[in-house]
Amino acid sequence: MRLAFVGVQLLDGFATTTDNVRGLLPDFLGLGGFEKVETTNCYSTLLGTLSLYQANKPVAQRSSAVPSESKWTT
């Protein structure tokens, strides 16, 4: 499916897609603080391979989705 992805690279640019082609996304997830990064599934699509990843974020690095204090008032 690598040949099909060339069309995406022509549209999006080779510089922005090269790391994906090289398989570096799991490494980037690790650099982002995630642990136990693994590929859970791969699917062949018309535009190339779609990979699904699973990872854990350590509790100390998790942030709350809703801030405890808000500077906005109504």
PDB file with SEQRES, HELIX, SHEET and CRYST1 records, atoms N, CA, C and O in Angstrom:
SEQRES   1 A   74  MET ARG LEU ALA PHE VAL GLY VAL GLN LEU LEU ASP GLY          
SEQRES   2 A   74  PHE ALA THR THR THR ASP ASN VAL ARG GLY LEU LEU PRO          
SEQRES   3 A   74  ASP PHE LEU GLY LEU GLY GLY PHE GLU LYS VAL GLU THR          
SEQRES   4 A   74  THR ASN CYS TYR SER THR LEU LEU GLY THR LEU SER LEU          
SEQRES   5 A   74  TYR GLN ALA ASN LYS PRO VAL ALA GLN ARG SER SER ALA          
SEQRES   6 A   74  VAL PRO SER GLU SER LYS TRP THR THR                          
HELIX    1 AA1 ARG A    2  ASP A   12  1                                  11    
HELIX    2 AA2 PHE A   14  VAL A   21  1                                   8    
HELIX    3 AA3 LEU A   25  LEU A   31  1                                   7    
HELIX    4 AA4 VAL A   59  GLN A   61  5                                   3    
SHEET    1 AA1 2 GLU A  35  THR A  45  0                                        
SHEET    2 AA1 2 GLY A  48  ASN A  56 -1                                        
CRYST1    1.000    1.000    1.000  90.00  90.00  90.00 P 1           1          
ATOM      1  N   MET A   1       0.811  -1.182   0.000  1.00  0.00           N  
ATOM      2  CA  MET A   1       0.000   0.000   0.000  1.00  0.00           C  
ATOM      3  C   MET A   1       0.864   1.260   0.000  1.00  0.00           C  
ATOM      4  O   MET A   1       0.331   2.369  -0.046  1.00  0.00           O  
ATOM      5  N   ARG A   2       2.153   1.113   0.050  1.00  0.00           N  
ATOM      6  CA  ARG A   2       3.048   2.269   0.077  1.00  0.00           C  
ATOM      7  C   ARG A   2       2.852   3.147  -1.144  1.00  0.00           C  
ATOM      8  O   ARG A   2       2.890   4.372  -1.028  1.00  0.00           O  
ATOM      9  N   LEU A   3       2.644   2.558  -2.304  1.00  0.00           N  
ATOM     10  CA  LEU A   3       2.477   3.331  -3.528  1.00  0.00           C  
ATOM     11  C   LEU A   3       1.235   4.213  -3.460  1.00  0.00           C  
ATOM     12  O   LEU A   3       1.251   5.334  -3.969  1.00  0.00           O  
ATOM     13  N   ALA A   4       0.168   3.733  -2.847  1.00  0.00           N  
ATOM     14  CA  ALA A   4      -1.061   4.517  -2.724  1.00  0.00           C  
ATOM     15  C   ALA A   4      -0.847   5.749  -1.854  1.00  0.00           C  
ATOM     16  O   ALA A   4      -1.510   6.766  -2.060  1.00  0.00           O  
ATOM     17  N   PHE A   5       0.053   5.680  -0.898  1.00  0.00           N  
ATOM     18  CA  PHE A   5       0.292   6.795   0.017  1.00  0.00           C  
ATOM     19  C   PHE A   5       1.042   7.939  -0.663  1.00  0.00           C  
ATOM     20  O   PHE A   5       1.033   9.063  -0.162  1.00  0.00           O  
ATOM     21  N   VAL A   6       1.672   7.675  -1.765  1.00  0.00           N  
ATOM     22  CA  VAL A   6       2.398   8.725  -2.489  1.00  0.00           C  
ATOM     23  C   VAL A   6       1.437   9.854  -2.879  1.00  0.00           C  
ATOM     24  O   VAL A   6       1.823  11.023  -2.862  1.00  0.00           O  
ATOM     25  N   GLY A   7       0.205   9.520  -3.228  1.00  0.00           N  
ATOM     26  CA  GLY A   7      -0.785  10.553  -3.539  1.00  0.00           C  
ATOM     27  C   GLY A   7      -1.030  11.482  -2.365  1.00  0.00           C  
ATOM     28  O   GLY A   7      -1.142  12.695  -2.542  1.00  0.00           O  
ATOM     29  N   VAL A   8      -1.112  10.920  -1.172  1.00  0.00           N  
ATOM     30  CA  VAL A   8      -1.278  11.729   0.034  1.00  0.00           C  
ATOM     31  C   VAL A   8      -0.059  12.614   0.226  1.00  0.00           C  
ATOM     32  O   VAL A   8      -0.190  13.787   0.576  1.00  0.00           O  
ATOM     33  N   GLN A   9       1.121  12.063   0.000  1.00  0.00           N  
ATOM     34  CA  GLN A   9       2.335  12.842   0.164  1.00  0.00           C  
ATOM     35  C   GLN A   9       2.416  13.973  -0.859  1.00  0.00           C  
ATOM     36  O   GLN A   9       2.915  15.054  -0.546  1.00  0.00           O  
ATOM     37  N   LEU A  10       1.939  13.738  -2.058  1.00  0.00           N  
ATOM     38  CA  LEU A  10       1.943  14.794  -3.065  1.00  0.00           C  
ATOM     39  C   LEU A  10       1.030  15.948  -2.648  1.00  0.00           C  
ATOM     40  O   LEU A  10       1.339  17.111  -2.904  1.00  0.00           O  
ATOM     41  N   LEU A  11      -0.084  15.627  -2.010  1.00  0.00           N  
ATOM     42  CA  LEU A  11      -1.016  16.664  -1.564  1.00  0.00           C  
ATOM     43  C   LEU A  11      -0.556  17.353  -0.282  1.00  0.00           C  
ATOM     44  O   LEU A  11      -0.643  18.575  -0.165  1.00  0.00           O  
ATOM     45  N   ASP A  12      -0.069  16.573   0.671  1.00  0.00           N  
ATOM     46  CA  ASP A  12       0.272  17.105   1.984  1.00  0.00           C  
ATOM     47  C   ASP A  12       1.735  17.524   2.092  1.00  0.00           C  
ATOM     48  O   ASP A  12       2.089  18.335   2.948  1.00  0.00           O  
ATOM     49  N   GLY A  13       2.563  16.986   1.247  1.00  0.00           N  
ATOM     50  CA  GLY A  13       3.990  17.297   1.300  1.00  0.00           C  
ATOM     51  C   GLY A  13       4.785  16.147   1.885  1.00  0.00           C  
ATOM     52  O   GLY A  13       4.355  15.499   2.839  1.00  0.00           O  
ATOM     53  N   PHE A  14       5.929  15.905   1.312  1.00  0.00           N  
ATOM     54  CA  PHE A  14       6.771  14.798   1.767  1.00  0.00           C  
ATOM     55  C   PHE A  14       7.375  15.075   3.144  1.00  0.00           C  
ATOM     56  O   PHE A  14       7.572  14.154   3.936  1.00  0.00           O  
ATOM     57  N   ALA A  15       7.667  16.338   3.423  1.00  0.00           N  
ATOM     58  CA  ALA A  15       8.291  16.675   4.707  1.00  0.00           C  
ATOM     59  C   ALA A  15       7.359  16.379   5.875  1.00  0.00           C  
ATOM     60  O   ALA A  15       7.825  15.990   6.946  1.00  0.00           O  
ATOM     61  N   THR A  16       6.065  16.553   5.694  1.00  0.00           N  
ATOM     62  CA  THR A  16       5.122  16.352   6.801  1.00  0.00           C  
ATOM     63  C   THR A  16       4.689  14.902   6.962  1.00  0.00           C  
ATOM     64  O   THR A  16       4.071  14.560   7.971  1.00  0.00           O  
ATOM     65  N   THR A  17       4.991  14.053   6.011  1.00  0.00           N  
ATOM     66  CA  THR A  17       4.532  12.662   6.072  1.00  0.00           C  
ATOM     67  C   THR A  17       5.658  11.636   6.163  1.00  0.00           C  
ATOM     68  O   THR A  17       5.397  10.447   6.343  1.00  0.00           O  
ATOM     69  N   THR A  18       6.888  12.078   6.044  1.00  0.00           N  
ATOM     70  CA  THR A  18       8.027  11.148   6.024  1.00  0.00           C  
ATOM     71  C   THR A  18       8.155  10.355   7.323  1.00  0.00           C  
ATOM     72  O   THR A  18       8.418   9.154   7.286  1.00  0.00           O  
ATOM     73  N   ASP A  19       7.972  11.010   8.468  1.00  0.00           N  
ATOM     74  CA  ASP A  19       8.094  10.298   9.750  1.00  0.00           C  
ATOM     75  C   ASP A  19       7.054   9.194   9.870  1.00  0.00           C  
ATOM     76  O   ASP A  19       7.337   8.129  10.418  1.00  0.00           O  
ATOM     77  N   ASN A  20       5.856   9.443   9.361  1.00  0.00           N  
ATOM     78  CA  ASN A  20       4.813   8.421   9.376  1.00  0.00           C  
ATOM     79  C   ASN A  20       5.218   7.229   8.512  1.00  0.00           C  
ATOM     80  O   ASN A  20       5.058   6.079   8.921  1.00  0.00           O  
ATOM     81  N   VAL A  21       5.738   7.502   7.331  1.00  0.00           N  
ATOM     82  CA  VAL A  21       6.171   6.430   6.425  1.00  0.00           C  
ATOM     83  C   VAL A  21       7.284   5.602   7.065  1.00  0.00           C  
ATOM     84  O   VAL A  21       7.348   4.389   6.869  1.00  0.00           O  
ATOM     85  N   ARG A  22       8.141   6.241   7.810  1.00  0.00           N  
ATOM     86  CA  ARG A  22       9.261   5.548   8.466  1.00  0.00           C  
ATOM     87  C   ARG A  22       8.829   4.779   9.713  1.00  0.00           C  
ATOM     88  O   ARG A  22       9.635   4.072  10.318  1.00  0.00           O  
ATOM     89  N   GLY A  23       7.553   4.917  10.099  1.00  0.00           N  
ATOM     90  CA  GLY A  23       7.062   4.184  11.259  1.00  0.00           C  
ATOM     91  C   GLY A  23       7.450   4.798  12.591  1.00  0.00           C  
ATOM     92  O   GLY A  23       7.578   4.082  13.584  1.00  0.00           O  
ATOM     93  N   LEU A  24       7.637   6.102  12.631  1.00  0.00           N  
ATOM     94  CA  LEU A  24       8.122   6.758  13.840  1.00  0.00           C  
ATOM     95  C   LEU A  24       7.018   7.240  14.788  1.00  0.00           C  
ATOM     96  O   LEU A  24       7.326   7.761  15.860  1.00  0.00           O  
ATOM     97  N   LEU A  25       5.753   7.082  14.423  1.00  0.00           N  
ATOM     98  CA  LEU A  25       4.682   7.572  15.291  1.00  0.00           C  
ATOM     99  C   LEU A  25       4.717   6.957  16.694  1.00  0.00           C  
ATOM    100  O   LEU A  25       4.527   7.690  17.664  1.00  0.00           O  
ATOM    101  N   PRO A  26       4.949   5.653  16.850  1.00  0.00           N  
ATOM    102  CA  PRO A  26       5.051   5.106  18.210  1.00  0.00           C  
ATOM    103  C   PRO A  26       6.199   5.738  19.009  1.00  0.00           C  
ATOM    104  O   PRO A  26       6.074   5.943  20.217  1.00  0.00           O  
ATOM    105  N   ASP A  27       7.303   6.044  18.347  1.00  0.00           N  
ATOM    106  CA  ASP A  27       8.422   6.707  19.031  1.00  0.00           C  
ATOM    107  C   ASP A  27       8.016   8.095  19.500  1.00  0.00           C  
ATOM    108  O   ASP A  27       8.362   8.501  20.610  1.00  0.00           O  
ATOM    109  N   PHE A  28       7.283   8.828  18.662  1.00  0.00           N  
ATOM    110  CA  PHE A  28       6.834  10.162  19.035  1.00  0.00           C  
ATOM    111  C   PHE A  28       5.857  10.113  20.208  1.00  0.00           C  
ATOM    112  O   PHE A  28       5.878  10.990  21.072  1.00  0.00           O  
ATOM    113  N   LEU A  29       5.009   9.099  20.240  1.00  0.00           N  
ATOM    114  CA  LEU A  29       4.106   8.937  21.375  1.00  0.00           C  
ATOM    115  C   LEU A  29       4.907   8.708  22.661  1.00  0.00           C  
ATOM    116  O   LEU A  29       4.568   9.243  23.716  1.00  0.00           O  
ATOM    117  N   GLY A  30       5.961   7.917  22.561  1.00  0.00           N  
ATOM    118  CA  GLY A  30       6.838   7.694  23.708  1.00  0.00           C  
ATOM    119  C   GLY A  30       7.525   8.971  24.149  1.00  0.00           C  
ATOM    120  O   GLY A  30       7.638   9.227  25.348  1.00  0.00           O  
ATOM    121  N   LEU A  31       7.984   9.773  23.208  1.00  0.00           N  
ATOM    122  CA  LEU A  31       8.610  11.051  23.539  1.00  0.00           C  
ATOM    123  C   LEU A  31       7.609  12.014  24.167  1.00  0.00           C  
ATOM    124  O   LEU A  31       7.993  12.909  24.920  1.00  0.00           O  
ATOM    125  N   GLY A  32       6.340  11.834  23.861  1.00  0.00           N  
ATOM    126  CA  GLY A  32       5.289  12.666  24.431  1.00  0.00           C  
ATOM    127  C   GLY A  32       4.887  12.245  25.834  1.00  0.00           C  
ATOM    128  O   GLY A  32       3.976  12.832  26.417  1.00  0.00           O  
ATOM    129  N   GLY A  33       5.544  11.248  26.379  1.00  0.00           N  
ATOM    130  CA  GLY A  33       5.285  10.835  27.750  1.00  0.00           C  
ATOM    131  C   GLY A  33       4.426   9.589  27.884  1.00  0.00           C  
ATOM    132  O   GLY A  33       4.149   9.146  28.999  1.00  0.00           O  
ATOM    133  N   PHE A  34       4.002   9.020  26.771  1.00  0.00           N  
ATOM    134  CA  PHE A  34       3.185   7.811  26.848  1.00  0.00           C  
ATOM    135  C   PHE A  34       4.071   6.592  27.081  1.00  0.00           C  
ATOM    136  O   PHE A  34       5.221   6.548  26.645  1.00  0.00           O  
ATOM    137  N   GLU A  35       3.514   5.606  27.776  1.00  0.00           N  
ATOM    138  CA  GLU A  35       4.226   4.359  28.056  1.00  0.00           C  
ATOM    139  C   GLU A  35       3.476   3.195  27.423  1.00  0.00           C  
ATOM    140  O   GLU A  35       2.294   3.306  27.099  1.00  0.00           O  
ATOM    141  N   LYS A  36       4.166   2.097  27.254  1.00  0.00           N  
ATOM    142  CA  LYS A  36       3.588   0.869  26.705  1.00  0.00           C  
ATOM    143  C   LYS A  36       2.872   1.131  25.373  1.00  0.00           C  
ATOM    144  O   LYS A  36       1.738   0.701  25.164  1.00  0.00           O  
ATOM    145  N   VAL A  37       3.555   1.836  24.494  1.00  0.00           N  
ATOM    146  CA  VAL A  37       2.987   2.139  23.177  1.00  0.00           C  
ATOM    147  C   VAL A  37       3.031   0.872  22.334  1.00  0.00           C  
ATOM    148  O   VAL A  37       4.074   0.232  22.201  1.00  0.00           O  
ATOM    149  N   GLU A  38       1.888   0.524  21.770  1.00  0.00           N  
ATOM    150  CA  GLU A  38       1.839  -0.660  20.911  1.00  0.00           C  
ATOM    151  C   GLU A  38       0.842  -0.448  19.782  1.00  0.00           C  
ATOM    152  O   GLU A  38      -0.132   0.294  19.913  1.00  0.00           O  
ATOM    153  N   THR A  39       1.108  -1.113  18.684  1.00  0.00           N  
ATOM    154  CA  THR A  39       0.185  -1.106  17.551  1.00  0.00           C  
ATOM    155  C   THR A  39      -0.854  -2.181  17.805  1.00  0.00           C  
ATOM    156  O   THR A  39      -0.510  -3.348  17.995  1.00  0.00           O  
ATOM    157  N   THR A  40      -2.125  -1.797  17.811  1.00  0.00           N  
ATOM    158  CA  THR A  40      -3.180  -2.757  18.109  1.00  0.00           C  
ATOM    159  C   THR A  40      -3.790  -3.380  16.863  1.00  0.00           C  
ATOM    160  O   THR A  40      -4.239  -4.526  16.897  1.00  0.00           O  
ATOM    161  N   ASN A  41      -3.809  -2.635  15.765  1.00  0.00           N  
ATOM    162  CA  ASN A  41      -4.385  -3.140  14.524  1.00  0.00           C  
ATOM    163  C   ASN A  41      -3.831  -2.361  13.346  1.00  0.00           C  
ATOM    164  O   ASN A  41      -3.413  -1.212  13.488  1.00  0.00           O  
ATOM    165  N   CYS A  42      -3.831  -2.994  12.188  1.00  0.00           N  
ATOM    166  CA  CYS A  42      -3.456  -2.337  10.936  1.00  0.00           C  
ATOM    167  C   CYS A  42      -4.486  -2.723   9.876  1.00  0.00           C  
ATOM    168  O   CYS A  42      -4.872  -3.885   9.751  1.00  0.00           O  
ATOM    169  N   TYR A  43      -4.918  -1.720   9.122  1.00  0.00           N  
ATOM    170  CA  TYR A  43      -5.900  -1.950   8.069  1.00  0.00           C  
ATOM    171  C   TYR A  43      -5.363  -1.404   6.754  1.00  0.00           C  
ATOM    172  O   TYR A  43      -4.800  -0.310   6.716  1.00  0.00           O  
ATOM    173  N   SER A  44      -5.532  -2.147   5.702  1.00  0.00           N  
ATOM    174  CA  SER A  44      -5.173  -1.666   4.371  1.00  0.00           C  
ATOM    175  C   SER A  44      -6.345  -0.863   3.821  1.00  0.00           C  
ATOM    176  O   SER A  44      -7.477  -1.345   3.773  1.00  0.00           O  
ATOM    177  N   THR A  45      -6.057   0.371   3.407  1.00  0.00           N  
ATOM    178  CA  THR A  45      -7.079   1.234   2.842  1.00  0.00           C  
ATOM    179  C   THR A  45      -6.639   1.669   1.449  1.00  0.00           C  
ATOM    180  O   THR A  45      -5.538   1.339   1.007  1.00  0.00           O  
ATOM    181  N   LEU A  46      -7.494   2.402   0.769  1.00  0.00           N  
ATOM    182  CA  LEU A  46      -7.148   2.882  -0.568  1.00  0.00           C  
ATOM    183  C   LEU A  46      -5.979   3.858  -0.548  1.00  0.00           C  
ATOM    184  O   LEU A  46      -5.261   3.985  -1.540  1.00  0.00           O  
ATOM    185  N   LEU A  47      -5.780   4.548   0.575  1.00  0.00           N  
ATOM    186  CA  LEU A  47      -4.713   5.537   0.673  1.00  0.00           C  
ATOM    187  C   LEU A  47      -3.477   5.015   1.394  1.00  0.00           C  
ATOM    188  O   LEU A  47      -2.518   5.760   1.596  1.00  0.00           O  
ATOM    189  N   GLY A  48      -3.489   3.781   1.772  1.00  0.00           N  
ATOM    190  CA  GLY A  48      -2.341   3.209   2.467  1.00  0.00           C  
ATOM    191  C   GLY A  48      -2.781   2.458   3.705  1.00  0.00           C  
ATOM    192  O   GLY A  48      -3.956   2.123   3.850  1.00  0.00           O  
ATOM    193  N   THR A  49      -1.854   2.195   4.588  1.00  0.00           N  
ATOM    194  CA  THR A  49      -2.128   1.434   5.796  1.00  0.00           C  
ATOM    195  C   THR A  49      -2.550   2.362   6.924  1.00  0.00           C  
ATOM    196  O   THR A  49      -1.899   3.375   7.178  1.00  0.00           O  
ATOM    197  N   LEU A  50      -3.634   2.017   7.599  1.00  0.00           N  
ATOM    198  CA  LEU A  50      -4.105   2.741   8.765  1.00  0.00           C  
ATOM    199  C   LEU A  50      -3.734   1.915   9.986  1.00  0.00           C  
ATOM    200  O   LEU A  50      -4.190   0.782  10.141  1.00  0.00           O  
ATOM    201  N   SER A  51      -2.902   2.489  10.853  1.00  0.00           N  
ATOM    202  CA  SER A  51      -2.468   1.792  12.064  1.00  0.00           C  
ATOM    203  C   SER A  51      -3.132   2.405  13.277  1.00  0.00           C  
ATOM    204  O   SER A  51      -3.233   3.627  13.390  1.00  0.00           O  
ATOM    205  N   LEU A  52      -3.585   1.559  14.184  1.00  0.00           N  
ATOM    206  CA  LEU A  52      -4.184   2.000  15.437  1.00  0.00           C  
ATOM    207  C   LEU A  52      -3.210   1.720  16.570  1.00  0.00           C  
ATOM    208  O   LEU A  52      -2.605   0.650  16.634  1.00  0.00           O  
ATOM    209  N   TYR A  53      -3.065   2.690  17.460  1.00  0.00           N  
ATOM    210  CA  TYR A  53      -2.110   2.573  18.552  1.00  0.00           C  
ATOM    211  C   TYR A  53      -2.821   2.641  19.893  1.00  0.00           C  
ATOM    212  O   TYR A  53      -3.895   3.229  20.021  1.00  0.00           O  
ATOM    213  N   GLN A  54      -2.198   2.028  20.884  1.00  0.00           N  
ATOM    214  CA  GLN A  54      -2.681   2.084  22.253  1.00  0.00           C  
ATOM    215  C   GLN A  54      -1.487   2.430  23.118  1.00  0.00           C  
ATOM    216  O   GLN A  54      -0.385   1.930  22.892  1.00  0.00           O  
ATOM    217  N   ALA A  55      -1.703   3.291  24.116  1.00  0.00           N  
ATOM    218  CA  ALA A  55      -0.613   3.685  25.008  1.00  0.00           C  
ATOM    219  C   ALA A  55      -1.199   4.122  26.340  1.00  0.00           C  
ATOM    220  O   ALA A  55      -2.385   4.434  26.441  1.00  0.00           O  
ATOM    221  N   ASN A  56      -0.356   4.139  27.352  1.00  0.00           N  
ATOM    222  CA  ASN A  56      -0.745   4.603  28.683  1.00  0.00           C  
ATOM    223  C   ASN A  56      -0.008   5.889  29.004  1.00  0.00           C  
ATOM    224  O   ASN A  56       1.176   6.028  28.699  1.00  0.00           O  
ATOM    225  N   LYS A  57      -0.711   6.827  29.621  1.00  0.00           N  
ATOM    226  CA  LYS A  57      -0.100   8.060  30.095  1.00  0.00           C  
ATOM    227  C   LYS A  57       0.036   7.943  31.605  1.00  0.00           C  
ATOM    228  O   LYS A  57      -0.954   7.671  32.285  1.00  0.00           O  
ATOM    229  N   PRO A  58       1.236   8.140  32.153  1.00  0.00           N  
ATOM    230  CA  PRO A  58       1.406   8.031  33.602  1.00  0.00           C  
ATOM    231  C   PRO A  58       0.484   9.004  34.341  1.00  0.00           C  
ATOM    232  O   PRO A  58       0.228  10.111  33.867  1.00  0.00           O  
ATOM    233  N   VAL A  59      -0.007   8.580  35.499  1.00  0.00           N  
ATOM    234  CA  VAL A  59      -0.957   9.381  36.272  1.00  0.00           C  
ATOM    235  C   VAL A  59      -0.390  10.755  36.592  1.00  0.00           C  
ATOM    236  O   VAL A  59      -1.124  11.742  36.542  1.00  0.00           O  
ATOM    237  N   ALA A  60       0.877  10.847  36.915  1.00  0.00           N  
ATOM    238  CA  ALA A  60       1.487  12.127  37.287  1.00  0.00           C  
ATOM    239  C   ALA A  60       1.451  13.133  36.143  1.00  0.00           C  
ATOM    240  O   ALA A  60       1.544  14.335  36.391  1.00  0.00           O  
ATOM    241  N   GLN A  61       1.321  12.683  34.902  1.00  0.00           N  
ATOM    242  CA  GLN A  61       1.345  13.577  33.755  1.00  0.00           C  
ATOM    243  C   GLN A  61      -0.044  13.899  33.224  1.00  0.00           C  
ATOM    244  O   GLN A  61      -0.178  14.701  32.300  1.00  0.00           O  
ATOM    245  N   ARG A  62      -1.067  13.294  33.784  1.00  0.00           N  
ATOM    246  CA  ARG A  62      -2.418  13.552  33.306  1.00  0.00           C  
ATOM    247  C   ARG A  62      -2.880  14.919  33.784  1.00  0.00           C  
ATOM    248  O   ARG A  62      -2.558  15.346  34.892  1.00  0.00           O  
ATOM    249  N   SER A  63      -3.633  15.594  32.941  1.00  0.00           N  
ATOM    250  CA  SER A  63      -4.190  16.882  33.340  1.00  0.00           C  
ATOM    251  C   SER A  63      -5.711  16.781  33.344  1.00  0.00           C  
ATOM    252  O   SER A  63      -6.290  15.975  32.615  1.00  0.00           O  
ATOM    253  N   SER A  64      -6.332  17.576  34.144  1.00  0.00           N  
ATOM    254  CA  SER A  64      -7.781  17.584  34.236  1.00  0.00           C  
ATOM    255  C   SER A  64      -8.368  18.218  32.986  1.00  0.00           C  
ATOM    256  O   SER A  64      -7.838  19.200  32.467  1.00  0.00           O  
ATOM    257  N   ALA A  65      -9.469  17.647  32.505  1.00  0.00           N  
ATOM    258  CA  ALA A  65     -10.131  18.192  31.323  1.00  0.00           C  
ATOM    259  C   ALA A  65     -10.803  19.514  31.650  1.00  0.00           C  
ATOM    260  O   ALA A  65     -10.941  20.376  30.782  1.00  0.00           O  
ATOM    261  N   VAL A  66     -11.226  19.677  32.908  1.00  0.00           N  
ATOM    262  CA  VAL A  66     -11.881  20.909  33.338  1.00  0.00           C  
ATOM    263  C   VAL A  66     -11.007  21.550  34.409  1.00  0.00           C  
ATOM    264  O   VAL A  66     -10.747  20.932  35.442  1.00  0.00           O  
ATOM    265  N   PRO A  67     -10.553  22.777  34.180  1.00  0.00           N  
ATOM    266  CA  PRO A  67      -9.704  23.419  35.190  1.00  0.00           C  
ATOM    267  C   PRO A  67     -10.458  23.614  36.501  1.00  0.00           C  
ATOM    268  O   PRO A  67     -11.668  23.841  36.499  1.00  0.00           O  
ATOM    269  N   SER A  68      -9.740  23.525  37.618  1.00  0.00           N  
ATOM    270  CA  SER A  68     -10.372  23.668  38.921  1.00  0.00           C  
ATOM    271  C   SER A  68     -10.817  25.101  39.157  1.00  0.00           C  
ATOM    272  O   SER A  68     -11.814  25.326  39.843  1.00  0.00           O  
ATOM    273  N   GLU A  69     -10.114  26.063  38.615  1.00  0.00           N  
ATOM    274  CA  GLU A  69     -10.502  27.459  38.727  1.00  0.00           C  
ATOM    275  C   GLU A  69     -10.592  28.051  37.339  1.00  0.00           C  
ATOM    276  O   GLU A  69      -9.788  27.741  36.460  1.00  0.00           O  
ATOM    277  N   SER A  70     -11.564  28.892  37.158  1.00  0.00           N  
ATOM    278  CA  SER A  70     -11.734  29.521  35.870  1.00  0.00           C  
ATOM    279  C   SER A  70     -11.657  31.029  36.039  1.00  0.00           C  
ATOM    280  O   SER A  70     -12.234  31.583  36.975  1.00  0.00           O  
ATOM    281  N   LYS A  71     -10.955  31.686  35.149  1.00  0.00           N  
ATOM    282  CA  LYS A  71     -10.887  33.141  35.221  1.00  0.00           C  
ATOM    283  C   LYS A  71     -12.054  33.789  34.489  1.00  0.00           C  
ATOM    284  O   LYS A  71     -12.187  35.013  34.477  1.00  0.00           O  
ATOM    285  N   TRP A  72     -12.894  32.963  33.881  1.00  0.00           N  
ATOM    286  CA  TRP A  72     -14.053  33.470  33.174  1.00  0.00           C  
ATOM    287  C   TRP A  72     -15.257  33.450  34.099  1.00  0.00           C  
ATOM    288  O   TRP A  72     -15.529  32.444  34.754  1.00  0.00           O  
ATOM    289  N   THR A  73     -15.968  34.547  34.149  1.00  0.00           N  
ATOM    290  CA  THR A  73     -17.176  34.601  34.964  1.00  0.00           C  
ATOM    291  C   THR A  73     -18.353  34.964  34.082  1.00  0.00           C  
ATOM    292  O   THR A  73     -18.193  35.591  33.035  1.00  0.00           O  
ATOM    293  N   THR A  74     -19.535  34.565  34.516  1.00  0.00           N  
ATOM    294  CA  THR A  74     -20.724  34.884  33.750  1.00  0.00           C  
ATOM    295  C   THR A  74     -21.577  35.883  34.480  1.00  0.00           C  
ATOM    296  O   THR A  74     -22.632  36.275  33.981  1.00  0.00           O  
TER     297      THR A  74                                                      
END                                                                             
